Amino acid sequence: MRRKFRIFSTLTAMVLVLIVMCVGIWAATQASVTSTGGNLTFTAGSDVFATVDLDASGAGTSTTLDETFTFSGSETNAEAAKSVVLPDFTFSSENQTYTFTIAVTNTYSGSDETYNLNASLQLTEVDESNQFTVQVNSVDYSTPLNQTIAKGANKTFTVTVTYTGDFATSATGSINFILQLTKGV
């Protein structure tokens, strides 16, 4: 009887150890890194006629952000400065990238056919942990990306943030962007 009890308790202990080990392995594969978003700030100079569409939704985001901003050429500096908080997003072993788009349309409707709009997208802060990379239009970001947009045309900035770190460590920092719109010559 004593022997049966010892065998039973040993088998029970082994099964419990196996269960705990499986849960530990499962938890290790479910690691993720959550970002607290970032900011996208718009500044438009005088005489800027433009529409800016921001789509910051998709896999890994906690909320959907789809906003449109219009500049009609008569805004004061305070009115032409806008700031948007990008939604929080979670990086995991299954979802290691976050992409959002900024579409800028030159809406000038006057008779001046040479009216161009200059759009400059600048990254102002990168994470301190160096565990993220940023690409704009599929090119690694290194300097501000400048686009000249003809009357009636549009350009899209596709921004991709990729987590390159180890999910066993933590990542800190924020990624902030400035979009500057000015009247071209």
Biotite code that builds the C-alpha atoms (Angstrom):
import biotite.structure as struc

atoms = struc.array([
    struc.Atom([0.000, 0.000, 0.000], chain_id="A", res_id=1, res_name="MET", atom_name="CA", element="C"),
    struc.Atom([2.814, 2.364, 0.894], chain_id="A", res_id=2, res_name="ARG", atom_name="CA", element="C"),
    struc.Atom([4.563, 1.576, -2.332], chain_id="A", res_id=3, res_name="ARG", atom_name="CA", element="C"),
    struc.Atom([1.455, 2.347, -4.420], chain_id="A", res_id=4, res_name="LYS", atom_name="CA", element="C"),
    struc.Atom([1.095, 5.686, -2.637], chain_id="A", res_id=5, res_name="PHE", atom_name="CA", element="C"),
    struc.Atom([4.723, 6.571, -3.362], chain_id="A", res_id=6, res_name="ARG", atom_name="CA", element="C"),
    struc.Atom([4.383, 5.673, -7.047], chain_id="A", res_id=7, res_name="ILE", atom_name="CA", element="C"),
    struc.Atom([1.130, 7.635, -7.307], chain_id="A", res_id=8, res_name="PHE", atom_name="CA", element="C"),
    struc.Atom([2.588, 10.741, -5.627], chain_id="A", res_id=9, res_name="SER", atom_name="CA", element="C"),
    struc.Atom([5.721, 10.578, -7.818], chain_id="A", res_id=10, res_name="THR", atom_name="CA", element="C"),
    struc.Atom([3.632, 10.339, -10.996], chain_id="A", res_id=11, res_name="LEU", atom_name="CA", element="C"),
    struc.Atom([1.414, 13.206, -9.820], chain_id="A", res_id=12, res_name="THR", atom_name="CA", element="C"),
    struc.Atom([4.460, 15.392, -9.120], chain_id="A", res_id=13, res_name="ALA", atom_name="CA", element="C"),
    struc.Atom([5.918, 14.602, -12.557], chain_id="A", res_id=14, res_name="MET", atom_name="CA", element="C"),
    struc.Atom([2.650, 15.506, -14.286], chain_id="A", res_id=15, res_name="VAL", atom_name="CA", element="C"),
    struc.Atom([2.466, 18.804, -12.377], chain_id="A", res_id=16, res_name="LEU", atom_name="CA", element="C"),
    struc.Atom([6.069, 19.640, -13.322], chain_id="A", res_id=17, res_name="VAL", atom_name="CA", element="C"),
    struc.Atom([5.263, 18.870, -16.967], chain_id="A", res_id=18, res_name="LEU", atom_name="CA", element="C"),
    struc.Atom([2.176, 21.111, -16.870], chain_id="A", res_id=19, res_name="ILE", atom_name="CA", element="C"),
    struc.Atom([4.114, 24.018, -15.322], chain_id="A", res_id=20, res_name="VAL", atom_name="CA", element="C"),
    struc.Atom([6.860, 23.593, -17.897], chain_id="A", res_id=21, res_name="MET", atom_name="CA", element="C"),
    struc.Atom([4.338, 23.658, -20.775], chain_id="A", res_id=22, res_name="CYS", atom_name="CA", element="C"),
    struc.Atom([2.725, 26.816, -19.425], chain_id="A", res_id=23, res_name="VAL", atom_name="CA", element="C"),
    struc.Atom([6.173, 28.440, -19.150], chain_id="A", res_id=24, res_name="GLY", atom_name="CA", element="C"),
    struc.Atom([7.026, 27.552, -22.743], chain_id="A", res_id=25, res_name="ILE", atom_name="CA", element="C"),
    struc.Atom([3.655, 28.859, -23.928], chain_id="A", res_id=26, res_name="TRP", atom_name="CA", element="C"),
    struc.Atom([4.124, 32.136, -22.012], chain_id="A", res_id=27, res_name="ALA", atom_name="CA", element="C"),
    struc.Atom([7.613, 32.622, -23.440], chain_id="A", res_id=28, res_name="ALA", atom_name="CA", element="C"),
    struc.Atom([6.293, 32.383, -27.000], chain_id="A", res_id=29, res_name="THR", atom_name="CA", element="C"),
    struc.Atom([3.527, 34.922, -26.283], chain_id="A", res_id=30, res_name="GLN", atom_name="CA", element="C"),
    struc.Atom([5.861, 37.831, -25.454], chain_id="A", res_id=31, res_name="ALA", atom_name="CA", element="C"),
    struc.Atom([5.010, 41.218, -26.880], chain_id="A", res_id=32, res_name="SER", atom_name="CA", element="C"),
    struc.Atom([6.137, 44.828, -26.719], chain_id="A", res_id=33, res_name="VAL", atom_name="CA", element="C"),
    struc.Atom([3.541, 47.597, -26.468], chain_id="A", res_id=34, res_name="THR", atom_name="CA", element="C"),
    struc.Atom([4.222, 51.092, -27.746], chain_id="A", res_id=35, res_name="SER", atom_name="CA", element="C"),
    struc.Atom([2.467, 54.122, -26.369], chain_id="A", res_id=36, res_name="THR", atom_name="CA", element="C"),
    struc.Atom([2.101, 55.451, -29.878], chain_id="A", res_id=37, res_name="GLY", atom_name="CA", element="C"),
    struc.Atom([3.755, 58.712, -30.753], chain_id="A", res_id=38, res_name="GLY", atom_name="CA", element="C"),
    struc.Atom([2.817, 62.086, -32.192], chain_id="A", res_id=39, res_name="ASN", atom_name="CA", element="C"),
    struc.Atom([2.367, 63.425, -35.684], chain_id="A", res_id=40, res_name="LEU", atom_name="CA", element="C"),
    struc.Atom([2.492, 67.221, -35.807], chain_id="A", res_id=41, res_name="THR", atom_name="CA", element="C"),
    struc.Atom([1.418, 69.246, -38.845], chain_id="A", res_id=42, res_name="PHE", atom_name="CA", element="C"),
    struc.Atom([2.609, 72.742, -39.601], chain_id="A", res_id=43, res_name="THR", atom_name="CA", element="C"),
    struc.Atom([1.414, 74.648, -42.637], chain_id="A", res_id=44, res_name="ALA", atom_name="CA", element="C"),
    struc.Atom([2.903, 77.905, -43.841], chain_id="A", res_id=45, res_name="GLY", atom_name="CA", element="C"),
    struc.Atom([0.865, 80.779, -45.232], chain_id="A", res_id=46, res_name="SER", atom_name="CA", element="C"),
    struc.Atom([-0.990, 80.320, -48.521], chain_id="A", res_id=47, res_name="ASP", atom_name="CA", element="C"),
    struc.Atom([-1.030, 76.524, -48.230], chain_id="A", res_id=48, res_name="VAL", atom_name="CA", element="C"),
    struc.Atom([-3.950, 74.782, -49.889], chain_id="A", res_id=49, res_name="PHE", atom_name="CA", element="C"),
    struc.Atom([-3.888, 71.096, -48.968], chain_id="A", res_id=50, res_name="ALA", atom_name="CA", element="C"),
    struc.Atom([-5.751, 68.122, -47.609], chain_id="A", res_id=51, res_name="THR", atom_name="CA", element="C"),
    struc.Atom([-3.929, 65.661, -45.360], chain_id="A", res_id=52, res_name="VAL", atom_name="CA", element="C"),
    struc.Atom([-5.402, 62.192, -44.800], chain_id="A", res_id=53, res_name="ASP", atom_name="CA", element="C"),
    struc.Atom([-3.962, 60.137, -41.947], chain_id="A", res_id=54, res_name="LEU", atom_name="CA", element="C"),
    struc.Atom([-4.729, 56.417, -41.699], chain_id="A", res_id=55, res_name="ASP", atom_name="CA", element="C"),
    struc.Atom([-3.124, 54.899, -38.611], chain_id="A", res_id=56, res_name="ALA", atom_name="CA", element="C"),
    struc.Atom([-5.166, 51.755, -38.179], chain_id="A", res_id=57, res_name="SER", atom_name="CA", element="C"),
    struc.Atom([-4.394, 48.128, -38.730], chain_id="A", res_id=58, res_name="GLY", atom_name="CA", element="C"),
    struc.Atom([-3.034, 45.022, -37.071], chain_id="A", res_id=59, res_name="ALA", atom_name="CA", element="C"),
    struc.Atom([-1.681, 45.550, -33.587], chain_id="A", res_id=60, res_name="GLY", atom_name="CA", element="C"),
    struc.Atom([-3.396, 48.882, -32.939], chain_id="A", res_id=61, res_name="THR", atom_name="CA", element="C"),
    struc.Atom([-5.658, 49.421, -29.985], chain_id="A", res_id=62, res_name="SER", atom_name="CA", element="C"),
    struc.Atom([-7.813, 52.010, -31.770], chain_id="A", res_id=63, res_name="THR", atom_name="CA", element="C"),
    struc.Atom([-8.573, 53.117, -35.315], chain_id="A", res_id=64, res_name="THR", atom_name="CA", element="C"),
    struc.Atom([-7.358, 56.539, -36.396], chain_id="A", res_id=65, res_name="LEU", atom_name="CA", element="C"),
    struc.Atom([-8.550, 57.845, -39.764], chain_id="A", res_id=66, res_name="ASP", atom_name="CA", element="C"),
    struc.Atom([-8.533, 61.656, -39.880], chain_id="A", res_id=67, res_name="GLU", atom_name="CA", element="C"),
    struc.Atom([-8.554, 64.353, -42.536], chain_id="A", res_id=68, res_name="THR", atom_name="CA", element="C"),
    struc.Atom([-7.134, 67.856, -42.123], chain_id="A", res_id=69, res_name="PHE", atom_name="CA", element="C"),
    struc.Atom([-7.798, 70.699, -44.541], chain_id="A", res_id=70, res_name="THR", atom_name="CA", element="C"),
    struc.Atom([-5.707, 73.815, -45.041], chain_id="A", res_id=71, res_name="PHE", atom_name="CA", element="C"),
    struc.Atom([-7.424, 76.570, -47.069], chain_id="A", res_id=72, res_name="SER", atom_name="CA", element="C"),
    struc.Atom([-4.633, 79.124, -47.313], chain_id="A", res_id=73, res_name="GLY", atom_name="CA", element="C"),
    struc.Atom([-6.054, 81.517, -44.740], chain_id="A", res_id=74, res_name="SER", atom_name="CA", element="C"),
    struc.Atom([-5.153, 79.815, -41.443], chain_id="A", res_id=75, res_name="GLU", atom_name="CA", element="C"),
    struc.Atom([-3.114, 81.652, -38.860], chain_id="A", res_id=76, res_name="THR", atom_name="CA", element="C"),
    struc.Atom([0.036, 79.943, -37.595], chain_id="A", res_id=77, res_name="ASN", atom_name="CA", element="C"),
    struc.Atom([-1.878, 78.699, -34.548], chain_id="A", res_id=78, res_name="ALA", atom_name="CA", element="C"),
    struc.Atom([-4.698, 77.287, -36.693], chain_id="A", res_id=79, res_name="GLU", atom_name="CA", element="C"),
    struc.Atom([-2.282, 75.667, -39.125], chain_id="A", res_id=80, res_name="ALA", atom_name="CA", element="C"),
    struc.Atom([-0.461, 73.759, -36.376], chain_id="A", res_id=81, res_name="ALA", atom_name="CA", element="C"),
    struc.Atom([-2.157, 70.472, -35.559], chain_id="A", res_id=82, res_name="LYS", atom_name="CA", element="C"),
    struc.Atom([-1.045, 67.484, -33.525], chain_id="A", res_id=83, res_name="SER", atom_name="CA", element="C"),
    struc.Atom([-2.341, 63.929, -33.563], chain_id="A", res_id=84, res_name="VAL", atom_name="CA", element="C"),
    struc.Atom([-1.534, 61.210, -31.062], chain_id="A", res_id=85, res_name="VAL", atom_name="CA", element="C"),
    struc.Atom([-0.898, 57.975, -32.917], chain_id="A", res_id=86, res_name="LEU", atom_name="CA", element="C"),
    struc.Atom([-2.704, 54.953, -31.467], chain_id="A", res_id=87, res_name="PRO", atom_name="CA", element="C"),
    struc.Atom([-0.932, 52.523, -29.164], chain_id="A", res_id=88, res_name="ASP", atom_name="CA", element="C"),
    struc.Atom([0.255, 49.418, -30.955], chain_id="A", res_id=89, res_name="PHE", atom_name="CA", element="C"),
    struc.Atom([1.581, 46.057, -29.872], chain_id="A", res_id=90, res_name="THR", atom_name="CA", element="C"),
    struc.Atom([4.493, 44.252, -31.459], chain_id="A", res_id=91, res_name="PHE", atom_name="CA", element="C"),
    struc.Atom([4.595, 40.471, -31.096], chain_id="A", res_id=92, res_name="SER", atom_name="CA", element="C"),
    struc.Atom([6.446, 37.611, -32.670], chain_id="A", res_id=93, res_name="SER", atom_name="CA", element="C"),
    struc.Atom([3.554, 37.351, -35.166], chain_id="A", res_id=94, res_name="GLU", atom_name="CA", element="C"),
    struc.Atom([3.230, 41.109, -35.797], chain_id="A", res_id=95, res_name="ASN", atom_name="CA", element="C"),
    struc.Atom([6.580, 42.908, -35.848], chain_id="A", res_id=96, res_name="GLN", atom_name="CA", element="C"),
    struc.Atom([5.636, 45.931, -37.978], chain_id="A", res_id=97, res_name="THR", atom_name="CA", element="C"),
    struc.Atom([3.242, 48.859, -37.694], chain_id="A", res_id=98, res_name="TYR", atom_name="CA", element="C"),
    struc.Atom([2.373, 50.870, -40.793], chain_id="A", res_id=99, res_name="THR", atom_name="CA", element="C"),
    struc.Atom([0.473, 54.100, -41.238], chain_id="A", res_id=100, res_name="PHE", atom_name="CA", element="C"),
    struc.Atom([-0.035, 56.394, -44.212], chain_id="A", res_id=101, res_name="THR", atom_name="CA", element="C"),
    struc.Atom([-0.127, 60.148, -44.665], chain_id="A", res_id=102, res_name="ILE", atom_name="CA", element="C"),
    struc.Atom([-1.628, 61.268, -47.984], chain_id="A", res_id=103, res_name="ALA", atom_name="CA", element="C"),
    struc.Atom([-1.102, 64.923, -48.943], chain_id="A", res_id=104, res_name="VAL", atom_name="CA", element="C"),
    struc.Atom([-3.141, 66.483, -51.757], chain_id="A", res_id=105, res_name="THR", atom_name="CA", element="C"),
    struc.Atom([-2.430, 69.880, -53.314], chain_id="A", res_id=106, res_name="ASN", atom_name="CA", element="C"),
    struc.Atom([-5.909, 71.485, -53.424], chain_id="A", res_id=107, res_name="THR", atom_name="CA", element="C"),
    struc.Atom([-4.953, 74.866, -54.919], chain_id="A", res_id=108, res_name="TYR", atom_name="CA", element="C"),
    struc.Atom([-7.687, 75.875, -57.364], chain_id="A", res_id=109, res_name="SER", atom_name="CA", element="C"),
    struc.Atom([-6.457, 79.275, -58.543], chain_id="A", res_id=110, res_name="GLY", atom_name="CA", element="C"),
    struc.Atom([-5.280, 80.154, -62.026], chain_id="A", res_id=111, res_name="SER", atom_name="CA", element="C"),
    struc.Atom([-1.556, 79.896, -61.228], chain_id="A", res_id=112, res_name="ASP", atom_name="CA", element="C"),
    struc.Atom([-0.631, 76.611, -62.930], chain_id="A", res_id=113, res_name="GLU", atom_name="CA", element="C"),
    struc.Atom([2.837, 76.552, -61.356], chain_id="A", res_id=114, res_name="THR", atom_name="CA", element="C"),
    struc.Atom([1.540, 76.459, -57.765], chain_id="A", res_id=115, res_name="TYR", atom_name="CA", element="C"),
    struc.Atom([3.438, 73.646, -56.080], chain_id="A", res_id=116, res_name="ASN", atom_name="CA", element="C"),
    struc.Atom([3.192, 72.380, -52.534], chain_id="A", res_id=117, res_name="LEU", atom_name="CA", element="C"),
    struc.Atom([6.271, 71.243, -50.627], chain_id="A", res_id=118, res_name="ASN", atom_name="CA", element="C"),
    struc.Atom([5.754, 68.503, -48.037], chain_id="A", res_id=119, res_name="ALA", atom_name="CA", element="C"),
    struc.Atom([8.539, 67.476, -45.684], chain_id="A", res_id=120, res_name="SER", atom_name="CA", element="C"),
    struc.Atom([8.183, 64.519, -43.290], chain_id="A", res_id=121, res_name="LEU", atom_name="CA", element="C"),
    struc.Atom([10.713, 64.550, -40.469], chain_id="A", res_id=122, res_name="GLN", atom_name="CA", element="C"),
    struc.Atom([11.354, 62.057, -37.683], chain_id="A", res_id=123, res_name="LEU", atom_name="CA", element="C"),
    struc.Atom([12.007, 64.062, -34.528], chain_id="A", res_id=124, res_name="THR", atom_name="CA", element="C"),
    struc.Atom([12.641, 61.392, -31.906], chain_id="A", res_id=125, res_name="GLU", atom_name="CA", element="C"),
    struc.Atom([13.746, 57.794, -32.129], chain_id="A", res_id=126, res_name="VAL", atom_name="CA", element="C"),
    struc.Atom([13.637, 55.217, -29.373], chain_id="A", res_id=127, res_name="ASP", atom_name="CA", element="C"),
    struc.Atom([16.489, 55.190, -26.904], chain_id="A", res_id=128, res_name="GLU", atom_name="CA", element="C"),
    struc.Atom([16.767, 51.404, -26.965], chain_id="A", res_id=129, res_name="SER", atom_name="CA", element="C"),
    struc.Atom([17.656, 51.229, -30.708], chain_id="A", res_id=130, res_name="ASN", atom_name="CA", element="C"),
    struc.Atom([15.256, 48.336, -31.118], chain_id="A", res_id=131, res_name="GLN", atom_name="CA", element="C"),
    struc.Atom([13.074, 49.962, -33.773], chain_id="A", res_id=132, res_name="PHE", atom_name="CA", element="C"),
    struc.Atom([13.689, 50.850, -37.397], chain_id="A", res_id=133, res_name="THR", atom_name="CA", element="C"),
    struc.Atom([11.671, 53.328, -39.423], chain_id="A", res_id=134, res_name="VAL", atom_name="CA", element="C"),
    struc.Atom([11.117, 53.259, -43.162], chain_id="A", res_id=135, res_name="GLN", atom_name="CA", element="C"),
    struc.Atom([9.303, 55.876, -45.225], chain_id="A", res_id=136, res_name="VAL", atom_name="CA", element="C"),
    struc.Atom([8.076, 54.695, -48.629], chain_id="A", res_id=137, res_name="ASN", atom_name="CA", element="C"),
    struc.Atom([10.123, 51.477, -48.209], chain_id="A", res_id=138, res_name="SER", atom_name="CA", element="C"),
    struc.Atom([13.422, 53.361, -47.676], chain_id="A", res_id=139, res_name="VAL", atom_name="CA", element="C"),
    struc.Atom([15.276, 53.440, -44.357], chain_id="A", res_id=140, res_name="ASP", atom_name="CA", element="C"),
    struc.Atom([14.753, 56.831, -42.753], chain_id="A", res_id=141, res_name="TYR", atom_name="CA", element="C"),
    struc.Atom([17.925, 58.909, -42.426], chain_id="A", res_id=142, res_name="SER", atom_name="CA", element="C"),
    struc.Atom([16.981, 62.501, -43.306], chain_id="A", res_id=143, res_name="THR", atom_name="CA", element="C"),
    struc.Atom([13.683, 64.352, -43.793], chain_id="A", res_id=144, res_name="PRO", atom_name="CA", element="C"),
    struc.Atom([11.783, 63.169, -46.839], chain_id="A", res_id=145, res_name="LEU", atom_name="CA", element="C"),
    struc.Atom([10.823, 66.087, -49.100], chain_id="A", res_id=146, res_name="ASN", atom_name="CA", element="C"),
    struc.Atom([8.142, 65.862, -51.769], chain_id="A", res_id=147, res_name="GLN", atom_name="CA", element="C"),
    struc.Atom([7.013, 68.498, -54.281], chain_id="A", res_id=148, res_name="THR", atom_name="CA", element="C"),
    struc.Atom([3.340, 68.108, -55.130], chain_id="A", res_id=149, res_name="ILE", atom_name="CA", element="C"),
    struc.Atom([1.946, 69.721, -58.291], chain_id="A", res_id=150, res_name="ALA", atom_name="CA", element="C"),
    struc.Atom([-1.436, 71.449, -58.435], chain_id="A", res_id=151, res_name="LYS", atom_name="CA", element="C"),
    struc.Atom([-4.202, 68.837, -58.118], chain_id="A", res_id=152, res_name="GLY", atom_name="CA", element="C"),
    struc.Atom([-1.769, 65.964, -57.432], chain_id="A", res_id=153, res_name="ALA", atom_name="CA", element="C"),
    struc.Atom([-1.134, 63.973, -54.282], chain_id="A", res_id=154, res_name="ASN", atom_name="CA", element="C"),
    struc.Atom([1.712, 62.095, -52.613], chain_id="A", res_id=155, res_name="LYS", atom_name="CA", element="C"),
    struc.Atom([1.548, 59.412, -49.955], chain_id="A", res_id=156, res_name="THR", atom_name="CA", element="C"),
    struc.Atom([4.066, 58.844, -47.200], chain_id="A", res_id=157, res_name="PHE", atom_name="CA", element="C"),
    struc.Atom([3.908, 55.222, -46.040], chain_id="A", res_id=158, res_name="THR", atom_name="CA", element="C"),
    struc.Atom([5.628, 54.929, -42.665], chain_id="A", res_id=159, res_name="VAL", atom_name="CA", element="C"),
    struc.Atom([6.625, 51.480, -41.381], chain_id="A", res_id=160, res_name="THR", atom_name="CA", element="C"),
    struc.Atom([7.944, 50.998, -37.853], chain_id="A", res_id=161, res_name="VAL", atom_name="CA", element="C"),
    struc.Atom([9.572, 47.607, -37.256], chain_id="A", res_id=162, res_name="THR", atom_name="CA", element="C"),
    struc.Atom([10.527, 46.139, -33.902], chain_id="A", res_id=163, res_name="TYR", atom_name="CA", element="C"),
    struc.Atom([13.954, 44.500, -34.258], chain_id="A", res_id=164, res_name="THR", atom_name="CA", element="C"),
    struc.Atom([14.670, 43.785, -30.606], chain_id="A", res_id=165, res_name="GLY", atom_name="CA", element="C"),
    struc.Atom([14.389, 40.683, -28.515], chain_id="A", res_id=166, res_name="ASP", atom_name="CA", element="C"),
    struc.Atom([10.948, 40.094, -27.025], chain_id="A", res_id=167, res_name="PHE", atom_name="CA", element="C"),
    struc.Atom([12.596, 38.918, -23.805], chain_id="A", res_id=168, res_name="ALA", atom_name="CA", element="C"),
    struc.Atom([13.820, 42.482, -23.135], chain_id="A", res_id=169, res_name="THR", atom_name="CA", element="C"),
    struc.Atom([11.912, 45.718, -22.810], chain_id="A", res_id=170, res_name="SER", atom_name="CA", element="C"),
    struc.Atom([12.007, 48.579, -25.301], chain_id="A", res_id=171, res_name="ALA", atom_name="CA", element="C"),
    struc.Atom([11.512, 52.233, -24.416], chain_id="A", res_id=172, res_name="THR", atom_name="CA", element="C"),
    struc.Atom([11.191, 55.482, -26.275], chain_id="A", res_id=173, res_name="GLY", atom_name="CA", element="C"),
    struc.Atom([8.840, 57.278, -28.596], chain_id="A", res_id=174, res_name="SER", atom_name="CA", element="C"),
    struc.Atom([8.684, 57.980, -32.287], chain_id="A", res_id=175, res_name="ILE", atom_name="CA", element="C"),
    struc.Atom([7.420, 61.421, -33.269], chain_id="A", res_id=176, res_name="ASN", atom_name="CA", element="C"),
    struc.Atom([6.977, 62.943, -36.703], chain_id="A", res_id=177, res_name="PHE", atom_name="CA", element="C"),
    struc.Atom([6.551, 66.465, -38.089], chain_id="A", res_id=178, res_name="ILE", atom_name="CA", element="C"),
    struc.Atom([4.901, 67.103, -41.442], chain_id="A", res_id=179, res_name="LEU", atom_name="CA", element="C"),
    struc.Atom([5.715, 70.587, -42.741], chain_id="A", res_id=180, res_name="GLN", atom_name="CA", element="C"),
    struc.Atom([3.719, 72.013, -45.627], chain_id="A", res_id=181, res_name="LEU", atom_name="CA", element="C"),
    struc.Atom([4.905, 75.120, -47.477], chain_id="A", res_id=182, res_name="THR", atom_name="CA", element="C"),
    struc.Atom([3.988, 76.872, -50.703], chain_id="A", res_id=183, res_name="LYS", atom_name="CA", element="C"),
    struc.Atom([6.436, 75.988, -53.443], chain_id="A", res_id=184, res_name="GLY", atom_name="CA", element="C"),
    struc.Atom([7.767, 78.185, -56.158], chain_id="A", res_id=185, res_name="VAL", atom_name="CA", element="C"),
])
